[in-house]
Amino acid sequence: MAQRSTIEWTDATWNPVTGCTRVSPGCKHCYAARMAKRLQAMGVRQYHNGFQVTTHQEILDAPLRWRKPRTVFVNSMSDLFHEAIPLEFVQRTFDVMQRASWHLFQVLTKRPEVAVARAGAPPWPPNVWIGTSVENADYLERIRILRAVPARLRFLSLEPLLGPISELPLADVDWVIGGGESGPRARPMNEEWVKEIRDQCVAAGVPFFFKQWGGVNKKRTGRILDGRTWGQVPSPPTDHAHVTASAT
C-alpha cells in the first residue's frame, strides 16, 4: 500500500484510500480501476472491495516510518477528495502529512471543488502540494477552482491529454505535467497539443514535465519531445528541507 513508484514525477506512492468513481472523459480507461480489478483477482487484501472507495487506517502512519525524505504521490489508486471519504479520515491523513514534514506530498484530484469546501478543516501544510487533472479544454474550470485551495504549491496534470488546450490559464500555477494515455485502449494524443502546452509553459516561466507519449506500449514510444526530455520540476518552498530533482 506504500511503495516506490515507477511514475516519473514522484518517488513513492501512498494509498490510505483505494477506489474511485468516474467523473469525466479522462477516467474512461482508468489505470487504477484496471489495476484494482487485477489485484482483487490476485487476492490482495486491500482490494477485496475491488475499486469501491475503501479507507485503510492500518497504513495511515506509513510515511512517519520512512526516514529518508521522499516525494510522495498520495492516493495514486483513488482521490483524497472523493465525496465518499469521511472528512475525519481526510483530516487524519493531513495530520500525518504535516507530522511527516521531511517528505513532500503530491495530492492530485479531479474534485478541486471538494478540496476547497474542505480546505478549512485540515490545515494545509507547506509540504503538501495540490494538483488537478485537466484532460481537455472543457475542464479548465478545475484550474480556477484550484486557485482557491490554500496550498503553497499548485500543479496541473494534463494526462491523459485528449484534446488541444490553446489558452491554458497558468496564473498561480507552479507546475504542469503532460502526457498521453497508455494501455490496451489508449486514445491518441496529437504532438501539436503537447508542443502548444509546452510553449505556453515556457512563455509563462512555469516548469513543464512531459511524462509520456503513451499508447499500447508506452516504453517504446518514450517521452522525447523535440529531441530532448522535459523533466522540469518546481523548487520547493525555501523553508522546507526536501530538495526535488533538477530540471533536465
N, C-alpha and C positions, 0 to 999 in steps of 0.2 A: 504493500500500500504506500510505501515511501521508498523511492529508488532513484538511482542515477538515470538520467534521461538521454535519449538519442535526439531529442528535439534540439535543433541547432542553436536556439537563442536562450537556452536555460541550462542549468546544471543538473537539477533533480526535480522530480515530481512528488507531490504530497497530496493524497486523496482522502481527507477526512470525510468527504461525501462522494458517493458514486451515483450515477444515474441522472437522467435529464429528460426533457421533452423538446420536441422540435418547435421552433418559433418563426423560422424564416428559411428562404431557399438554401442558404449556406448549410443548413442542418440536414439536407436531404440524404446525403451519403455519409452521415456522421461516423467518423472512425471510432469514436468512443463507444457508440452503440454496437458497432460491429465487433469490437474487441470484447465488450462486456458479454455479449452472447457467447463468444468463444470461451471466455473464462468460466462462465456459468456451466457450459458443457463439460469443461475440464474438472468441475467440482471445486473450484476456488471458493473458499468460504465467504469471502467478502462480496461475491457476486451471486449469492444464492437467490437474490431478487432480480437477477438479470440487470436491466437498465432502468429499473424503478429507482426513484430517489431514495437513497438509504444513507443514514449517517453512521459513522464509525468512531465512536467515542474512544475505543481502545487504542487508536493511533494518533489522537489529538496531540499528545505531547512529544511525538517523534522528533520534530525539529530541535527540541531542547536537548536531545541526546547527540545531535550532530555538532561536534565541537569545531570542525573546520568550516569557515564561512562558505556558504553556497548561495547561488541564485536559484530560487525555488518557484516552480510553476504550481500554483495552488489549484487543486481540483482539475487536473487535465482530463478527468473522466466525469466531470459534472460542471456545475455553475454555482458558485458560492451564493449567488443572489437569486437562485431559483425560489419561487414563491412557496414551494412545499417545505423548504428548510426552516425549522423553527428559529426565530430571532435569537433565542437563548443560545442555540448552538453556534450561530454566526458570531455572537459576542464572545463565546469561549474560544472560537478559532482566532479571532482578533487578539484576544488576550495572550494566546500562545505566540502569535507573530510578534507582538510587542515585547514579550519577555525574551524571545529569541532574537535579540536586536543585532546580533552579528551576521544574520542572514538578510538577503533581500528577497522579498516575496512578490511574485507577479500574479495578480488576480485578474483574470480575463472573463468578461461577462457579455452576454447578448441582452442583458436586462439592466442597463445602466439606470433606468428609472427606479428600480428596486434598490439599487445601491444608494441613490440619492435619498430615497424615502427612509432608508435605514442608516444613513450616514451619521445621524446624530446619536445613534445608540452605541455602536462601538467607536471608541476614539480611534482616529486614523493615524497610526504610527508613521514616522518618516521613512521607515524601511519597507513599507507596503506600497507597491505601485498598483495603479488601477488601469485596466485597458478594456476596450470594447471591440467587438468584431463587426466589420462592415464589409459585406460581400459585393455590393454594387451601389450605385448612386441612390437607389431607393431607400437606403438605410442610413443616410447621412445624419438624420435626426439624432441617432445614438451619440454622435460626437458632441452635438450641442448639449445633450443631457449630461454627458460625461464631464463636461467642464464644471458642473455644479458639485461634483464629488470633491471633498476637501483633502485630496491626496497630494503628496509632494510631487509626484511624477505621474503623468498620464500617457498612455500609449494606445496605438491602434493596431489591430490585426486584420489586414486586408487579405484574408485567406479563409476559404478558397475565394480567389478573386474571380467573379463571374461576369463582370462587365466593366466598361470604362468608367473612371471617375475623373472627369475633366476639371472639376473645381473642388478639390479636396480642402475642407476648412482646417487649417493647421494652427490657428491661434490657440495657445495654451496646450498644444500637443507636443510632447517631448521625444516621441519615438514612433516610427512607423515600420511595421513588419508586413511584407507582402509575399504572396506565393500562390501557386496553383493547387488545384485539388489532386489528390493521389488516391489510388485504389482501383479496384476492378471496374468501376463505372465512372471514372473520373471525367468531369466535364472539362472541355478545353479552355485554355487561357490564351488570349492574344498577346503577343510580345509587345505590341504598341501600348496596351493597357499598363503594362509594368513600367515601360520606359516613361510614360507620361507621369505616373505617380513618382517614380524616382526623380524626374526632373523637377517636379513641384517641391519635393523634399529638399533637394539641393538648393533651389532658389530661396527656400524659407529657412535654410540652415537647420533642418530637422534631420537627425540621424535616420538612415534608411537601412533596413536589413532585408535582403532578398533571401527567402528561405529555400524555395524550390520551384522548378518548372512543373513538377507533379507528373500526372499521367499514371498509366498502369505500372510502370517501373520507374519510380522517382530517382533511384540511384543512377540509372542510365541517363536520364535527362539532366540530372545535376542541378546546379544553381549558378552557373556562369551567366552573367549579363553584360553584354558589350565587352567581352574579353576579360572580365575580372569578376571576383566575388564582391558582393556588397554586404559586409558584416558589421556595419556601424551600430554602436550601442550608446545610449546616453551615459553621461557621467553621473554617478550617484551624488546625493547631497553632500556638501563638503563636511557636514557634521557627522557623517556616517563612515564607519571604518572599512566597510566592504568595498573592494575595488573590482569593477567589472572588466571584461576583456576589451582590449583596444580595437578600434576600427581597422578593417582590412581593406 
